[in-house]
Amino acid sequence: MKSFTAFCTAMVYEDEGLDVRIKDLWKAYEGWWDTVGVVAFPKEKKMSLPDFTEALHAQFGAPQNGLTYRGWALAPLGTQPNKPQWRKS
């Protein structure tokens, strides 16, 4: 989905010293969708939590302890991350 890639480009960045939990990514996605995604991607529907989690796993692999992605962080909505790098290393 283009909206998933756009969310990650706008909101997720790589930072070796930080971690991000799946539930925090989901909350950020919901907020992003409601303010940006629904307007920017009118032909797409908001992802369900299972679809979102599957897309995360496909992009990042399995999270540490099943809940946390190490080395990634969230940017506050409306800002650009310092180091946007949405690609699997």
Biotite code that builds the C-alpha atoms (Angstrom):
import biotite.structure as struc

atoms = struc.array([
    struc.Atom([0.000, 0.000, 0.000], chain_id="A", res_id=1, res_name="MET", atom_name="CA", element="C"),
    struc.Atom([1.286, 3.404, -0.902], chain_id="A", res_id=2, res_name="LYS", atom_name="CA", element="C"),
    struc.Atom([-0.122, 4.879, 2.285], chain_id="A", res_id=3, res_name="SER", atom_name="CA", element="C"),
    struc.Atom([1.931, 2.495, 4.448], chain_id="A", res_id=4, res_name="PHE", atom_name="CA", element="C"),
    struc.Atom([5.124, 3.541, 2.677], chain_id="A", res_id=5, res_name="THR", atom_name="CA", element="C"),
    struc.Atom([4.158, 7.217, 2.977], chain_id="A", res_id=6, res_name="ALA", atom_name="CA", element="C"),
    struc.Atom([3.472, 6.800, 6.704], chain_id="A", res_id=7, res_name="PHE", atom_name="CA", element="C"),
    struc.Atom([6.831, 5.180, 7.277], chain_id="A", res_id=8, res_name="CYS", atom_name="CA", element="C"),
    struc.Atom([8.681, 7.769, 5.207], chain_id="A", res_id=9, res_name="THR", atom_name="CA", element="C"),
    struc.Atom([7.062, 10.599, 7.146], chain_id="A", res_id=10, res_name="ALA", atom_name="CA", element="C"),
    struc.Atom([7.020, 9.110, 10.612], chain_id="A", res_id=11, res_name="MET", atom_name="CA", element="C"),
    struc.Atom([9.675, 6.408, 11.083], chain_id="A", res_id=12, res_name="VAL", atom_name="CA", element="C"),
    struc.Atom([13.429, 6.841, 11.106], chain_id="A", res_id=13, res_name="TYR", atom_name="CA", element="C"),
    struc.Atom([16.428, 4.727, 11.891], chain_id="A", res_id=14, res_name="GLU", atom_name="CA", element="C"),
    struc.Atom([18.276, 5.416, 15.133], chain_id="A", res_id=15, res_name="ASP", atom_name="CA", element="C"),
    struc.Atom([20.509, 2.752, 16.625], chain_id="A", res_id=16, res_name="GLU", atom_name="CA", element="C"),
    struc.Atom([19.960, 4.024, 20.165], chain_id="A", res_id=17, res_name="GLY", atom_name="CA", element="C"),
    struc.Atom([16.174, 3.890, 20.143], chain_id="A", res_id=18, res_name="LEU", atom_name="CA", element="C"),
    struc.Atom([13.384, 1.323, 20.059], chain_id="A", res_id=19, res_name="ASP", atom_name="CA", element="C"),
    struc.Atom([9.764, 1.580, 19.016], chain_id="A", res_id=20, res_name="VAL", atom_name="CA", element="C"),
    struc.Atom([6.920, -0.672, 20.090], chain_id="A", res_id=21, res_name="ARG", atom_name="CA", element="C"),
    struc.Atom([4.385, -2.015, 17.621], chain_id="A", res_id=22, res_name="ILE", atom_name="CA", element="C"),
    struc.Atom([1.555, -0.502, 19.657], chain_id="A", res_id=23, res_name="LYS", atom_name="CA", element="C"),
    struc.Atom([3.188, 2.939, 19.413], chain_id="A", res_id=24, res_name="ASP", atom_name="CA", element="C"),
    struc.Atom([3.641, 2.546, 15.659], chain_id="A", res_id=25, res_name="LEU", atom_name="CA", element="C"),
    struc.Atom([-0.034, 1.593, 15.400], chain_id="A", res_id=26, res_name="TRP", atom_name="CA", element="C"),
    struc.Atom([-1.165, 4.629, 17.425], chain_id="A", res_id=27, res_name="LYS", atom_name="CA", element="C"),
    struc.Atom([0.998, 6.874, 15.264], chain_id="A", res_id=28, res_name="ALA", atom_name="CA", element="C"),
    struc.Atom([-0.398, 5.287, 12.100], chain_id="A", res_id=29, res_name="TYR", atom_name="CA", element="C"),
    struc.Atom([-3.967, 5.850, 13.289], chain_id="A", res_id=30, res_name="GLU", atom_name="CA", element="C"),
    struc.Atom([-3.267, 9.517, 13.988], chain_id="A", res_id=31, res_name="GLY", atom_name="CA", element="C"),
    struc.Atom([-1.397, 9.944, 10.710], chain_id="A", res_id=32, res_name="TRP", atom_name="CA", element="C"),
    struc.Atom([-4.186, 8.257, 8.760], chain_id="A", res_id=33, res_name="TRP", atom_name="CA", element="C"),
    struc.Atom([-6.898, 10.405, 10.320], chain_id="A", res_id=34, res_name="ASP", atom_name="CA", element="C"),
    struc.Atom([-5.039, 13.651, 9.581], chain_id="A", res_id=35, res_name="THR", atom_name="CA", element="C"),
    struc.Atom([-2.987, 12.921, 6.449], chain_id="A", res_id=36, res_name="VAL", atom_name="CA", element="C"),
    struc.Atom([-3.610, 9.503, 4.948], chain_id="A", res_id=37, res_name="GLY", atom_name="CA", element="C"),
    struc.Atom([-7.341, 9.771, 4.414], chain_id="A", res_id=38, res_name="VAL", atom_name="CA", element="C"),
    struc.Atom([-6.801, 12.968, 2.391], chain_id="A", res_id=39, res_name="VAL", atom_name="CA", element="C"),
    struc.Atom([-3.610, 11.953, 0.580], chain_id="A", res_id=40, res_name="ALA", atom_name="CA", element="C"),
    struc.Atom([-4.830, 8.450, -0.302], chain_id="A", res_id=41, res_name="PHE", atom_name="CA", element="C"),
    struc.Atom([-8.595, 8.696, -0.904], chain_id="A", res_id=42, res_name="PRO", atom_name="CA", element="C"),
    struc.Atom([-8.692, 5.423, -2.865], chain_id="A", res_id=43, res_name="LYS", atom_name="CA", element="C"),
    struc.Atom([-7.136, 3.436, -0.026], chain_id="A", res_id=44, res_name="GLU", atom_name="CA", element="C"),
    struc.Atom([-8.723, 2.282, 3.210], chain_id="A", res_id=45, res_name="LYS", atom_name="CA", element="C"),
    struc.Atom([-7.134, 2.547, 6.607], chain_id="A", res_id=46, res_name="LYS", atom_name="CA", element="C"),
    struc.Atom([-5.179, -0.623, 7.334], chain_id="A", res_id=47, res_name="MET", atom_name="CA", element="C"),
    struc.Atom([-6.405, -3.003, 10.006], chain_id="A", res_id=48, res_name="SER", atom_name="CA", element="C"),
    struc.Atom([-4.059, -3.768, 12.897], chain_id="A", res_id=49, res_name="LEU", atom_name="CA", element="C"),
    struc.Atom([-3.333, -7.297, 11.564], chain_id="A", res_id=50, res_name="PRO", atom_name="CA", element="C"),
    struc.Atom([-2.539, -5.916, 8.082], chain_id="A", res_id=51, res_name="ASP", atom_name="CA", element="C"),
    struc.Atom([-0.391, -3.151, 9.566], chain_id="A", res_id=52, res_name="PHE", atom_name="CA", element="C"),
    struc.Atom([1.523, -5.628, 11.720], chain_id="A", res_id=53, res_name="THR", atom_name="CA", element="C"),
    struc.Atom([2.049, -7.918, 8.727], chain_id="A", res_id=54, res_name="GLU", atom_name="CA", element="C"),
    struc.Atom([3.392, -4.999, 6.678], chain_id="A", res_id=55, res_name="ALA", atom_name="CA", element="C"),
    struc.Atom([5.781, -4.082, 9.515], chain_id="A", res_id=56, res_name="LEU", atom_name="CA", element="C"),
    struc.Atom([7.034, -7.659, 9.737], chain_id="A", res_id=57, res_name="HIS", atom_name="CA", element="C"),
    struc.Atom([7.539, -7.792, 5.968], chain_id="A", res_id=58, res_name="ALA", atom_name="CA", element="C"),
    struc.Atom([9.549, -4.572, 6.070], chain_id="A", res_id=59, res_name="GLN", atom_name="CA", element="C"),
    struc.Atom([11.508, -4.976, 9.314], chain_id="A", res_id=60, res_name="PHE", atom_name="CA", element="C"),
    struc.Atom([11.435, -8.700, 9.957], chain_id="A", res_id=61, res_name="GLY", atom_name="CA", element="C"),
    struc.Atom([10.324, -10.083, 13.294], chain_id="A", res_id=62, res_name="ALA", atom_name="CA", element="C"),
    struc.Atom([10.398, -7.585, 16.149], chain_id="A", res_id=63, res_name="PRO", atom_name="CA", element="C"),
    struc.Atom([12.559, -8.200, 19.169], chain_id="A", res_id=64, res_name="GLN", atom_name="CA", element="C"),
    struc.Atom([10.551, -10.010, 21.869], chain_id="A", res_id=65, res_name="ASN", atom_name="CA", element="C"),
    struc.Atom([7.586, -9.927, 19.487], chain_id="A", res_id=66, res_name="GLY", atom_name="CA", element="C"),
    struc.Atom([6.754, -6.347, 20.469], chain_id="A", res_id=67, res_name="LEU", atom_name="CA", element="C"),
    struc.Atom([9.631, -3.945, 19.780], chain_id="A", res_id=68, res_name="THR", atom_name="CA", element="C"),
    struc.Atom([11.693, -2.884, 16.779], chain_id="A", res_id=69, res_name="TYR", atom_name="CA", element="C"),
    struc.Atom([15.206, -2.003, 17.880], chain_id="A", res_id=70, res_name="ARG", atom_name="CA", element="C"),
    struc.Atom([17.011, 0.796, 16.083], chain_id="A", res_id=71, res_name="GLY", atom_name="CA", element="C"),
    struc.Atom([13.881, 2.613, 14.846], chain_id="A", res_id=72, res_name="TRP", atom_name="CA", element="C"),
    struc.Atom([11.971, 5.587, 16.234], chain_id="A", res_id=73, res_name="ALA", atom_name="CA", element="C"),
    struc.Atom([8.896, 7.708, 15.575], chain_id="A", res_id=74, res_name="LEU", atom_name="CA", element="C"),
    struc.Atom([8.980, 11.350, 14.555], chain_id="A", res_id=75, res_name="ALA", atom_name="CA", element="C"),
    struc.Atom([6.269, 13.589, 15.990], chain_id="A", res_id=76, res_name="PRO", atom_name="CA", element="C"),
    struc.Atom([3.365, 14.135, 13.600], chain_id="A", res_id=77, res_name="LEU", atom_name="CA", element="C"),
    struc.Atom([3.942, 17.220, 11.481], chain_id="A", res_id=78, res_name="GLY", atom_name="CA", element="C"),
    struc.Atom([7.739, 17.008, 11.630], chain_id="A", res_id=79, res_name="THR", atom_name="CA", element="C"),
    struc.Atom([10.273, 15.397, 9.375], chain_id="A", res_id=80, res_name="GLN", atom_name="CA", element="C"),
    struc.Atom([12.625, 12.874, 10.934], chain_id="A", res_id=81, res_name="PRO", atom_name="CA", element="C"),
    struc.Atom([16.296, 13.857, 10.952], chain_id="A", res_id=82, res_name="ASN", atom_name="CA", element="C"),
    struc.Atom([17.308, 10.716, 9.120], chain_id="A", res_id=83, res_name="LYS", atom_name="CA", element="C"),
    struc.Atom([14.410, 9.307, 7.122], chain_id="A", res_id=84, res_name="PRO", atom_name="CA", element="C"),
    struc.Atom([15.458, 5.859, 5.972], chain_id="A", res_id=85, res_name="GLN", atom_name="CA", element="C"),
    struc.Atom([12.518, 3.644, 5.185], chain_id="A", res_id=86, res_name="TRP", atom_name="CA", element="C"),
    struc.Atom([14.235, 0.619, 3.776], chain_id="A", res_id=87, res_name="ARG", atom_name="CA", element="C"),
    struc.Atom([15.299, -2.683, 5.150], chain_id="A", res_id=88, res_name="LYS", atom_name="CA", element="C"),
    struc.Atom([19.006, -2.788, 5.962], chain_id="A", res_id=89, res_name="SER", atom_name="CA", element="C"),
])
